[in-house]
């Protein structure tokens, strides 16, 4: 076999590996235990209870992931990502928030400014290791139901959000940095799935610039610009403000609900007039869990970044492009 033909065969095999979804860390693990609970907090001067789903990893978790859905969605729509995180060793808590609320108690800034609510929920996670805190109480209830008394609240945190949930966790992270620097030190970074900034206000841009100056690690997986993601303006803000050499990737055939994958619903599909691509979903979950693990461990596993085997294969097969940064 000639050298050229041999290299062509290797490339074909490598492409097949990506397309069938074999990942660099493919392992067999027990399915995540899932339990429901709620978090007692407040908004607009009134007590509220936020429904949450908890996902428990097979063993002791390495960190806790706050996984926030977007506008008109629920925690159930991010179930596939949540389970991937749990399989990778994370404890996941996924709240369901209103999309529209007169008092601003919503995942997006629409009828009223929701920045105060984002600050409150960020504080809930900041105080999560305190005995008797709302998050600790919710975890105790959930782990009793899931029969996982061995799980304790991890020290490290990842804030992660899809769509408007991306803006929500960015604003919450910056608020935590300002209000509670000690708790903020527990935050390893942000993992954002096609984040969308609100049509109103500058909360997202202000918080993104502030976190960039503070050098908080942020990773982004973007889809192609569309009406659903405000034509990619949220991602553009992060590209303009970042001081990182590597911010993340854009899916070449990506649509806004790819992060939801098989967890999406008819509303999601109608909003895109399309269905998520399974291959994109596998790539999203592989990169997100790999990057998040690196942020927690303060390392960089080469295969998930430019120059690494898995990432470069994604580039070669036109699965992703790297988001340009200044």
N, C-alpha and C positions, 0 to 999 in steps of 0.2 A: 504494500500500500504506500503511495507517495505521501510526502510530508503534508502537502496541501490537502489531500483527501482525508488524511488522518485528522488534521485540525478541524476540518469541516464536520467530520463525524463527532468529534468531541463537542463541538459547539451545538450540534443538534441534540445530543444527549443532555447537555447542560440546559438547553432551552426546555426540553421536556420535563426536567426536574422542576423548574420554576412553574411551568404551566400545570403540572399535576399537584403542586402545592407542597412538595417536600421542602422542609425548612432546615436551617442549619442546626436547630436544636430540637428536632423532632424526637419526642420521647413518649413513652406510654405512662400515663398518670391517671390516678383515680379521678372520676368526675367531681366537680366542685359541689359542695353542700351549699344549698341556697335557703335563706330564711328571710322573712319579712319582719319589719319592726317599724318604729317611727322615732323621730327626734323632736323633742319638745323645745321650742325656741320662741321667738317673737318677731313681729313685723308690724310696722306702722303703729307701734304702741300697743299692740294686742298679741296675746299668746296664740301661737300656731303650732300645729303638729305636722311635720313633714314625713310622709311615707317614704321608706327606704327599703331597698333590697340589699342584703349582705351575701357575699360570696366568699366561702371559706376554702383556702387551699388545702391540699392533702396533709401538709405538715405545718410547722410554725411559720407564720408569714414573715417575709423579709421587710415589708413596708405596707402601708395602707394606701390604697388608691381611691380618691374621690372621683367618681365617674359621673359626669353631668350631661344629661340629654339636652337637646335643642328645642326650638320653638315648635309647639304642637305635638311634641313627642313625650314619651314616658321612659322610665327606667327599663321597661320591658324591651324597648326598641334597641337598647345597647346590650342585650343579654349575651350575644355572641362575643363581643369584646370583653365583657365582664368575666365570662367563663375562661377566655384565653388568659386574662390576667391572673385569675385564680390558679389555673393550671401551671402558670409560670412562677407561682409561689407568693402571690400578693393577696392580701385581704382587701376586698373591694366593697365599698359602700356606694350605692347608686340611688340618689334621691329622685323623687318625682315632684316637680315643681309646676305651678300654674304657668300658663303662657301669657295670660292677660289678667291683670288685677288692678283695681282702681287705686289701691294703696301702694303699688309698686312691688308687691310680694310676688314677683314673677321672674322667670328665667331670662326675660328680655325687657329692654327699655322700650315701652310702647305708650300705654295710656299715662303712666307715671314713671319717674326715674326709679330704677331698681337698684341703684348703687348701694343704698343703705342696707338693703336685704342681702346683697352679695357680701358686704362687710360682715353682717351678722353671721351668715353661714360660714364664712371664712374663719370667724372667731370660734364657731362651734368645733371646727377641726383643730384649730390652734390649741384649744383647751381639752382636746380629746383624751389625753393621758391623765387628766385630773380625776381622781375618784369622785364619783357622783356627778360628773359633768353630763350634759345631754347626750354626747356621743358615746361616752363610756356606758351610760345606762342603756342606750339603744343596743350596743354590742352585747351586753350581758343578756338582754332579752332574746336577741337573735341567736346567740351561741347556745343558750339553753334549749331553744326550739330545734336547733340543728344538731344538738347532742355533741357540741364541740367545746366542752369546758376548758380544754387545753389551750385555746387561743387567747392571747393577751394583746392589748393594743400595741402595735409596733411604734418604734420611735420615729422612723423616717416616713415621709409622706410624699405622694405624687398627686398633684391636682390635674385632672384630665377632663376635657370637655369636647363635645361635638357641636358644631354649628353655633347657635346662640349660647349654648353651654360653654363654648370656648371663651367667649367674651366674659361670661359670668365668673369663671374660675380665674381669669386674668385679673379682673377687678378685685376679686376676693383675695388673691395672692398679694397684690400690692397693698391692699388695706391691712392685711395681717402684718406685712413688713413694717408698716408705719405704726400700728397699734401695739404690737407684741413682738419685738425683735427676738426675744428668747424662743417663743414658739415658732417664729419664722425660720429659725435655724434648722428646724426639723424638716422643712420643705426642700426636697431634693431637686425639684424641677416641675415643669409643666409639659404635659403631652396633649397636643391639640389636634383634633380631627376636623379639618376644613372649617376653622373658626370663622364666625360671621359677626361683624360689628353692627350695632344697631343703627337704624336710620337717624336716630335722635342722639344728641349729646356727643361728648368726646371722651367718655369714660374709658373706652377701650384703648384709644390712642394714648391717652395720658398714662394709663396704667402700664401699657406695653413699653413706653419710653422709660418709665421709672424702673421697671424690672430689668430692662436692658442695661441701664446705668448701674444697677445693683449686681449685674452679671449672674442673674438666676438662669440656669440652663433651661432652654425652651426648645422643644422639638415639634415639628409640624408635618402632618401628612395632608396635602391639599388635593382637591379634585380640580377639574377644569372650571374656569369662571362661568357662572350661569346666574340666572335670576335667583335661584335658591340660596346662593352664597354671596349675594350682593355683589356679583361680578368680581369676586376674589379680593375685595377691598380690605377685608380683615387680614388676609395673608400678606397683602402688599404693605400694610402698616407694620407688621412684624418684620418683613424684609428690610424696610427702611430704617427701623429703629435698632435692629439687632447689632450686637458687637461680637457675635459668634462667627467663627469661620464656617461652621456648618449649621444650618437651621433645620433642614429637612428636605422633603421630596414632594413632587407633584405626580399623581398618577396620570399617565398619558391618556388613558381611556376612562378616567375617573369621573363619577357622578357623585352628587352630594350625599346620597344615602349609602354609598359603598361601605362606610364605617358601620352601618347597621347590619349589613349583610342579610343573612337569613332571618334576622330579628326584625326586619322592617315590616310594614303592613301596607294595606291598600292606599292609605293616605300618603305614605311616603312614595309609593310607586306612581301615584297619580301626580304628585308634585313634580316628579322628574319625567313623567311619561316614559319611564324605563324601569328596569329592575336591576338590582345590584349585580355586579359581575363577581362570581365566586372567587376567581383568581385574584381580583383586587382586594377582596376581603381577607384572603389568606396573607397577602403581602402586608396589608395594614396591621393585622394582628401580630405578624412576625416582627416587623420593624418596631411597633409600639411597645411590645413587651421587651424586646432587646434593648431599645433605647432607654426605656424606663428602668430596667435592671441596671444599666450602666450609670444612670443618674444617681440611683440609690447607692451604688458601690463606688461612685466617683472613679469610674474606669471607662475605657472605650474598647469594646470588643471589635476588633478590626473588620470582621465580616459584615457588620451592619453599616459601614460607612464607605465613602468613596475610596477606592483602592483595595477594598476587601472583596473576597470571593463572591459572597451572596449579593452584595450591593452592586458590584460591577456587572454581575449577570443580569440583574434587573435593568441596568442601563443598556446593556448590549441587546437585550430582547425588547427594548422600547416599552418596558413596563412602567418605569418611572423616569423622571428627569430630576436633577438636583435644583432646588430653589436657589437662584442667584442672590447673593448678599453683597453689600457695599464692600 
